[in-house]
């Protein structure tokens, strides 16, 4: 048994170290996946509401637009929705749009990048999509997603990764011990 522990303990330590070292890589990879999925989801939302939104804006029904946006935020992951007709206009938004997001500052949320906004409840993903029409050639839709679920899933992933490596270590250790015992007896 003592001989077996000489093989098993270092193996367990090495595999635990590998699992610990891989955890940040897995975090970054899953964050990129979630951000890409949220960007696709924001594009879908923008394409879906384009016509109804433009009709309400053309009729100058701002209260209906805000009600429409509040209705969209009933989805568990859509935190807020807003619309800017131009960089100098006031944002039309659902009630939970963060104060950091204003029409004049939307350029920082466009282009490549993660576009994460940290708040007390967890990170938010901010997507800005063009919503161009004849009346508003510079119109942009802002879709803010709640990303608190990412932290929960990331913790689960790390836990399962650790369990997988420990299971792998146990199997490899068992095989090593069996081979060592058979070799010793033979």
N, C-alpha and C positions, 0 to 999 in steps of 0.2 A: 504494500500500500504506500509506503514511503517513497519508493521509486516512482510510483504513479503520480504522486503529488509533485514530484520534480518536473514532470511534463505538463501536468494539468494547470497548476497555478500560473506559470509564466504564459501559457497559452491564453488563459482567462484574462490575465492582465493586458496582454497585447490586444486581444479582440475588444476588450472594454475601452482601451485607449483609441483604437480605430473608430469604434462607434462614437466616442466622445468627439473625435476630430472631424468626423463626417457630419455631425449634427448641424453646424453652421452652413455647410454646403447645401444640405437638404432644406434648411430654412430659406436660403436665397432662391433656390430652385422653385420651391412651392410658392414663394412670394411672387416670382416672375409669372408663374402659371396663373395665379389668382388675378394679378394685375391685367394680364392679357385677356383673361375671361371677362373681367369687369369692363375693359375697353370695348370688347365685342358686344357686351350687354348694353353699354351706353350708346353704341352705334345703332343697335336694334331699337332702343327706346327713341332715339332721335328720328330714325326713319319712320317709326310707327306713328309718332305724334306730329310729324311735320305738317300735314294738311289740316287736321283739326286746330292746331295751334295757330297756323297762319290765318285761318278763317276767323278765329276769335280775335286775333290782333288786328285784322283788317276791319272788323266791326267795332274796334276799340272797346272791347269788353274785358278790361284788366281784372276785374273782380272774378269773372268766370275763369280767366287764365290761372289765377292764384288758386281757386278752388280745384281746377283741373290738376294743377301741380300737387296740391295737398292730397288729392285722390291717388296720384301716382306713388306718393310716399307711403302708402299703406302696405306696399311690398316690404317684406322683412329686411331687405338689404338696401333698398333705395332710401337714403337718409334725407336728401333734399334735391329739389329741381329748381332751376332758375333760368331766366331768359334775359339777355341783354340785346337791345336793338342796335346800340352803338356803344363805343367806349365811354361816351359822356353821359349816357342815359342811366336812369335808376333801374336796378335789377327788379324784375317781376319774379317773385320766388315763393316757394312753399315756406311754411312757418319756421323750419329748422335750418335754413341756409346759414352756414357759419359767417360771422362778421368779416372774416378775412377774405371772403370771396365777394368782390365788387366788379362792376363792369370795367372800370379803369385798370384793374389788375389781372384781368383774365389771361393776358399774354404769358404770365408765368406758369399757367396750367396747361398751355398748349405745347405741342412738339413732343419729342421723345423724352422719356423719363417715367419714373414711377408715379409722380403727382400725388404724393401722400401728404395729408394734412393731419398732424397730430393734435388730438384734443383729449380731454380728461377721460372720456368714455372709451377711447381706443382710436386707432388711425382711421382716417377717411380717405377714400380715393376720389379725386376730382377729375372728371373728364369734361372737356369743352369741345363741342361739336358745332360746326357751322350750320346755321339755320337761315340760309339766304332766301330772300324773296324780292320781288320788285319794290315793295315798300321799304324793306329793311335789307339793303345789300350787305350790311356788316353784322347781321344778326347772328347770335351764338347761343346755343343751349348749354347749360351747365347741369351735369348729372353727378351727384355726390353719393357714393356708395359707402355703407358702413362696413368696415373691414375687421371688426372685433372677432368675427368668426374665424378669421385667418389665424389669429393668435391661439385660439382653442384648437384648431386643426393642426397647427404646427406643433403644439405640445403633445398632441396625440401621436403625431407622426414620429416625433423624437422618442417617445415612450415605446412605440412599436418597433422602431429601428433598434433600440437598445435590447428589447426582448428577442428580436430576431438574431442579433449578434450573440447574445447569451445562449440561445438555443443552438446556434451554429457551433459555439464554443463547447457546449455540452456534448454534442454529437461527435465533433472532432476529438475531444478528450476521451470519450468512450472508445472510439475506434483506436486511438493511440494506445490506450491502456490495454485493450484486448490484444492488439498486435504485439505489444511489449510482453505481455504475459505468455502468449503463445510462443514467441521467440525465446523467452527465458526458459520455458519448459522444454522446448524442442532442442 
